[in-house]
Amino acid sequence: MLFKPDTKDNAKEGTAKKSRGRGFVMTLITLAILGGLGYLGWTVMHQQPQQQGNGRNQQRPDLPVPVLAATPKVQDVPVYLDGVGAIRALNTVTVRSQVDGKLIAVKFTEGQDVKKGDVLGEIDPALYQATYDQAVAKKAQDEAQLANQRIDLTRYEQLAASNAGSKQQADTQRAAVAQTEALVKADQASIDNAAATLSYTKIVAPLSGRAGLRQVDQGNIIHASDTTGLVVITQLQPIAVWFSLPQQQIMRVNAAAAKGALAVDVFGNDGVTVIDTGKLTGIDNQVDQTTGTLKLKAEFPNANYQLWPGQFVNVRLKVETLPQALVVPTSAVQRGPIGTFSYVIGEDNFVSAKAVTVTQQNEHDAVIASGLTAHDKVVTTGFANLSDGSKVIIGRDEQTPSADLAPRKRTRAPDGQKKDGQGKDGEHRAKRSSSEGDQKGQTGPAPGPGAQPSGPGAKQP
């Protein structure tokens, strides 16, 4: 049995297939449109900052670049070697007693400047004075005996000359006189020893310097074997500085020292100001293997006591002087991919980059070995928009921009119109509220004694 296909079902299936095809096409079209819009937005967002940056950074080629310039100078330039050192006293002495006894007086003030030979303390001299007096008396006794023996010797010599006396007796008397003379000399030595011991009861300063803190108080028994001593004296004028230099500079320092005395400068706490200048007095005979440095010693007058023992300082040693060197400001030397160069201003104020060789430089000056002449004019400030072949306009030194120490107060908003509009709206609102308050007369402050009443029911005077 044959069945006739249902036309309605076939129509529905065809309609469904067509709708699915149309939906798929519409989806592809929608995705393509969204992708295009996204790509367009991404391109606009990335190009806009670049255009803004290029607008700010690019400068019109027909406008000159403002710069500052300087002319190289020809002058003698000193060559320094920098180092770090410590200040040490030229001499330090611990003052000790040379005899035992009771300390009866202390004659110095802690921190006082003392001179060589000043009495710092006294020990009870009674015992040592007695020993000295005993030695003096013994010498006087022996001298009296010697005088008597010399008289007897004279008599015996006269008798022996006239054969009235024995020559043997004269010779014996002569030997006795010589013996007594030697005894008198021994007595004098005993006196000198007693006098020296007596002088040690006064403790004196062995050198000039600054006295430290007192180690022993008055009334104590002190001994010559004490290790602490009475006080420590430190010599501050002159004073020494020990500093180190790298071992690579040994030959340079030795060669310079062979020509004469080398000057050494000491910097203050700011690292810039030279507070004292001295001379190199010694070079160590070996390199410290732990640090690879060589120790050197310099001596300074220290007239105003700027230097103090134990203080760490920065020093510089002058090893030579470059005669008639070409010097430019350090800011004129720029560094590029192939080395150092400088912008030289030529005819019609057009600049050209020239390679230069720098011998040495510091914070302010740079010594040029080659690449520039004394007649060139180099750029020192204004490199931001400068390139090889640019035209420049040279300003004056007083036009150098200075940095603000603190940010300035902003008086206007970035969008001036909005700021002004807001200000005007604020004024209108303030006027409107004040007028409404006057009309209502309810929210304003209480009127003063002399104020006139206002309102519809107020009476006029």
C-alpha positions in Angstrom: 0.0 0.0 0.0 1.5 3.3 -1.0 1.3 6.5 1.0 1.5 10.0 -0.3 4.1 12.1 1.4 2.8 14.8 3.6 3.6 18.2 2.1 3.2 20.0 5.3 6.0 18.0 7.0 8.3 18.6 4.1 7.6 22.3 4.2 8.4 22.4 7.9 11.7 20.6 7.5 12.7 22.9 4.7 11.8 26.0 6.7 13.8 24.7 9.7 16.9 24.1 7.5 16.6 27.5 5.9 16.3 29.2 9.4 19.3 27.3 10.7 21.4 28.4 7.7 20.3 32.0 8.1 21.2 31.9 11.8 24.6 30.6 11.1 25.2 33.2 8.5 24.0 36.0 10.8 26.3 34.7 13.6 29.3 34.8 11.3 28.4 38.3 10.1 28.0 39.5 13.7 31.3 38.0 14.8 33.0 39.7 11.8 31.5 43.0 12.7 32.5 42.7 16.4 36.0 41.7 15.4 36.4 44.7 13.1 35.1 47.1 15.7 37.4 45.6 18.3 40.4 45.9 16.0 39.5 49.5 15.1 39.2 50.4 18.8 42.5 48.8 19.7 44.2 50.6 16.8 42.8 54.0 17.9 43.7 53.5 21.6 47.3 52.6 20.7 47.8 55.3 18.2 46.4 58.2 20.2 49.0 58.1 23.0 51.8 57.8 20.4 50.4 60.8 18.5 50.1 62.8 21.7 53.7 61.8 22.7 55.0 62.6 19.2 53.2 65.9 19.4 54.8 66.7 22.7 58.3 65.5 21.8 58.6 66.4 18.2 59.7 69.9 17.6 59.3 71.9 14.5 62.4 71.5 12.3 62.5 75.2 11.5 62.8 76.3 15.1 66.3 76.3 16.8 67.0 74.4 20.0 67.8 76.5 23.0 71.1 75.5 24.6 73.9 76.7 26.8 77.5 76.6 25.5 81.1 76.9 26.8 84.5 77.4 25.4 87.3 75.0 26.4 90.0 76.4 28.7 93.8 75.7 28.6 95.2 75.5 32.1 97.3 73.4 34.5 95.3 70.5 36.0 96.4 68.7 39.1 96.0 64.9 39.2 94.8 63.5 42.5 94.4 60.0 43.9 91.5 59.6 46.3 91.6 57.5 49.5 90.1 56.9 52.9 92.1 57.1 56.1 92.1 57.5 59.8 93.6 60.2 61.9 96.2 59.2 64.5 98.2 61.1 67.0 101.8 61.7 65.9 102.9 60.7 69.4 101.0 59.2 72.4 102.7 58.9 75.8 101.4 57.3 79.0 102.9 59.3 81.8 104.1 57.0 84.6 106.0 57.6 87.9 109.6 56.6 87.9 109.7 56.2 91.7 107.4 54.8 94.4 105.6 57.0 96.8 102.5 58.9 97.8 100.9 61.2 95.2 100.5 64.5 97.1 99.5 66.8 94.3 98.0 66.7 90.8 98.8 69.8 88.9 96.9 69.5 85.6 93.3 69.7 84.4 91.7 67.0 82.3 91.7 68.0 78.7 94.3 70.7 79.2 97.0 71.5 76.7 100.4 71.0 78.4 103.9 71.9 77.3 107.0 69.8 77.5 108.4 70.0 81.0 105.2 71.1 82.8 104.8 69.5 86.2 101.8 67.2 86.2 102.0 65.7 89.7 104.2 65.5 92.8 105.3 62.5 95.0 106.2 62.9 98.6 110.0 63.7 98.4 110.9 63.3 102.1 112.7 59.9 101.8 114.5 60.9 98.6 115.5 64.3 100.0 117.1 62.5 103.0 119.1 60.2 100.7 120.3 63.1 98.8 121.4 65.0 101.9 123.3 61.9 103.1 125.2 61.6 99.8 126.2 65.3 100.1 127.4 64.9 103.6 129.4 61.8 102.7 131.2 63.7 100.0 132.0 66.6 102.3 133.6 64.2 104.7 135.7 62.5 102.1 136.7 65.9 100.7 138.0 67.0 104.1 140.0 63.8 104.4 141.4 64.3 100.9 142.6 67.8 101.8 144.5 66.5 104.9 146.1 63.8 102.8 147.2 66.2 100.2 148.9 68.3 102.9 150.7 65.3 104.3 151.8 64.3 100.8 153.4 67.7 100.3 155.4 67.3 103.5 156.5 63.8 102.6 157.6 64.9 99.2 159.7 67.7 100.7 161.4 65.4 103.2 162.1 62.8 100.5 163.6 65.5 98.3 166.1 66.5 101.1 166.7 62.9 102.1 165.2 63.7 105.5 162.3 61.2 104.9 161.6 58.0 103.2 160.5 58.0 99.6 158.4 54.9 100.3 156.3 57.0 102.8 155.8 59.7 100.2 154.7 57.1 97.6 152.3 55.5 100.1 150.8 58.9 100.9 150.4 59.7 97.2 148.4 56.4 96.8 146.2 57.3 99.7 145.5 60.7 98.2 144.5 59.1 94.8 142.3 56.6 96.7 140.5 59.4 98.5 140.1 61.4 95.3 138.3 58.3 93.7 136.1 58.1 96.8 135.1 61.7 96.4 134.2 61.0 92.8 132.0 58.1 93.9 130.4 60.4 96.4 129.6 62.8 93.6 128.0 60.0 91.6 125.9 59.1 94.6 124.8 62.7 94.9 123.9 62.8 91.2 121.9 59.6 91.6 120.1 60.9 94.7 119.4 64.2 92.9 117.9 62.4 89.9 115.8 60.2 92.1 114.6 63.3 94.0 113.7 65.0 90.7 111.5 62.0 89.8 109.2 63.0 92.6 108.0 65.7 90.2 106.2 64.0 87.3 106.7 66.2 84.2 105.2 66.1 80.7 107.6 64.4 78.3 106.1 66.2 75.2 103.6 68.9 74.3 100.1 67.8 73.7 96.6 67.4 75.1 96.2 65.7 78.5 93.5 63.0 78.8 91.5 61.9 81.7 93.3 61.4 85.1 94.0 57.8 85.9 95.1 58.2 89.6 93.7 60.5 92.2 95.6 62.5 94.7 96.6 60.6 97.9 97.1 57.2 96.3 100.4 55.3 96.6 101.8 54.9 93.1 104.6 52.7 91.9 107.0 52.7 89.0 105.7 49.3 87.9 102.1 50.6 87.5 100.8 50.1 83.9 98.0 52.6 84.0 100.1 55.6 84.7 98.9 59.1 85.8 97.6 60.4 82.5 97.9 59.9 78.7 99.2 62.8 76.6 98.3 62.9 72.9 100.2 65.2 70.5 97.7 67.0 68.3 100.0 69.5 66.6 101.2 68.2 64.2 99.0 65.2 63.6 99.2 62.2 61.3 96.7 60.6 58.9 97.1 57.0 57.7 95.3 56.2 54.5 95.2 53.5 51.8 95.5 53.5 48.0 94.9 50.6 45.6 98.0 48.5 44.9 97.7 49.5 41.2 98.9 53.0 42.1 102.2 51.9 43.7 104.4 52.7 40.8 102.7 56.0 40.2 103.1 57.1 43.9 106.7 56.0 44.1 107.6 57.8 40.9 106.0 61.0 42.1 107.5 60.7 45.6 111.0 60.4 44.1 110.6 63.8 42.5 109.8 65.6 45.8 107.4 66.0 48.7 103.8 65.3 47.7 100.8 67.4 49.0 97.9 65.7 50.7 94.5 67.3 51.4 91.9 66.3 54.0 88.2 66.9 53.3 85.6 67.9 55.9 82.4 66.1 56.7 80.7 67.4 53.5 83.4 65.7 51.4 84.0 68.9 49.4 85.7 71.4 51.7 89.5 71.0 52.2 90.1 71.6 55.9 93.8 71.0 56.1 96.8 70.4 53.8 99.9 68.5 54.7 102.6 66.4 53.1 103.3 62.7 52.6 105.9 61.5 55.1 105.9 57.7 54.7 105.0 54.7 52.4 104.6 51.2 53.8 107.0 48.6 52.6 104.4 45.9 51.8 100.9 45.6 50.4 98.1 44.4 52.7 97.1 41.1 51.0 93.7 41.0 52.7 92.6 44.3 51.0 95.0 44.7 48.2 95.9 48.2 49.3 99.1 50.1 50.3 99.3 52.2 53.5 100.6 55.7 53.4 101.3 58.3 56.2 100.9 62.0 55.9 101.5 64.8 58.4 99.3 67.8 58.9 99.9 71.0 61.0 96.3 70.9 62.4 96.5 74.6 63.4 92.8 74.9 64.4 92.4 71.3 65.8 90.1 70.3 62.8 91.5 66.8 63.0 91.1 64.5 65.9 92.6 61.1 66.6 90.4 58.2 65.6 88.4 60.2 63.1 87.8 58.7 59.6 88.4 61.2 56.7 88.6 61.3 52.9 92.0 62.3 51.6 93.5 63.0 48.2 97.1 62.8 47.2 98.5 65.0 44.5 100.8 63.0 42.3 101.4 65.3 39.3 100.1 68.3 37.3 99.1 68.2 33.7 100.5 71.3 32.1 98.4 73.4 29.7 95.6 70.8 29.4 92.4 71.4 27.5 89.5 71.5 30.0 85.7 71.6 29.4 82.8 71.3 31.7 81.9 67.7 32.6 78.4 68.2 31.3 79.7 68.8 27.8 81.0 65.2 27.6 78.2 62.8 26.5 78.4 59.0 26.1 77.1 57.2 23.1 77.2 53.6 21.7 80.8 54.0 20.4 82.2 56.1 23.3 82.3 59.7 24.5 81.5 62.7 22.3 80.6 66.4 22.4 78.3 68.6 20.4 80.4 71.4 18.8 78.6 74.5 17.5 79.8 75.4 14.1 78.9 78.1 11.5 75.3 79.5 11.5 74.8 77.8 14.9 74.6 74.2 13.6 75.9 71.5 15.9 77.9 68.4 15.0 78.8 65.5 17.2 82.6 64.9 17.5 84.3 62.0 19.3 86.5 63.1 22.2 89.1 61.3 24.4 88.9 62.1 28.1 92.0 61.8 30.2 90.4 62.4 33.5 87.3 64.1 34.9 85.6 65.0 38.1 82.2 66.5 39.0 83.0 69.8 37.4 85.8 69.6 34.8 87.0 67.0 32.2 90.4 67.0 30.6 90.2 66.3 26.8 93.2 64.6 25.2 91.9 64.8 21.6 88.8 65.7 19.6 88.5 69.4 20.5 90.5 72.6 20.2 90.6 75.7 22.3 88.6 77.6 19.7 85.6 75.3 19.7 82.3 76.0 21.4 80.6 73.0 23.0 77.1 72.5 24.2 76.7 72.1 28.0 72.9 72.1 28.6 69.9 71.4 26.4 70.5 67.9 25.0 66.9 66.7 25.2 65.9 67.9 21.7 69.4 68.0 20.2 70.8 65.8 17.4 73.6 65.9 15.0 73.0 68.7 12.5 70.4 70.6 14.5 70.3 74.4 14.7 70.7 75.9 18.1 70.2 79.2 19.8 72.7 79.9 22.6 71.4 81.4 25.8 73.1 83.0 28.8 74.2 81.4 32.0 71.6 83.2 34.0 68.9 81.5 31.9 69.8 78.1 33.3 66.6 76.5 34.7 66.5 75.9 38.4 64.6 73.2 40.2 61.8 74.1 42.5 62.5 73.3 46.1 58.8 72.6 46.8 55.8 72.2 44.5 53.8 75.3 43.9 50.2 75.8 44.8 47.8 75.1 42.0 45.6 78.1 41.3 43.6 76.7 38.4 42.2 73.3 37.6 43.3 71.5 34.4 40.0 72.5 32.7 39.7 76.2 33.2 36.3 76.6 31.7 34.8 74.0 34.1 36.5 75.7 37.0 35.2 79.1 36.0 31.7 77.7 35.3 31.7 76.0 38.7 32.8 79.2 40.3 30.1 81.2 38.6 27.4 78.7 39.6 28.7 78.8 43.1 28.4 82.6 43.2 24.8 82.4 41.8 23.8 79.9 44.3 25.3 82.0 47.1 23.5 85.1 45.9 20.2 83.2 45.5 20.4 81.7 49.0 21.3 85.0 50.6 18.4 86.8 48.8 16.0 84.0 49.9 17.2 84.3 53.4 16.6 88.0 53.5 13.1 87.6 52.1 12.1 84.9 54.5 13.8 86.4 57.5 13.6 83.1 59.3 17.0 81.4 59.1 19.2 84.5 59.3 21.0 85.6 62.5 19.2 87.7 65.1 19.2 91.4 64.3 21.4 93.7 66.3 20.1 96.5 68.6 20.3 99.1 65.9 18.9 97.0 63.1 15.7 98.0 61.5 12.8 95.4 61.4 11.9 94.1 58.0 8.9 92.3 56.6 5.3 93.1 55.6 4.2 93.9 59.2 7.2 96.1 60.1 6.4 99.7 61.0 8.4 102.5 59.4 9.8 105.1 61.8 
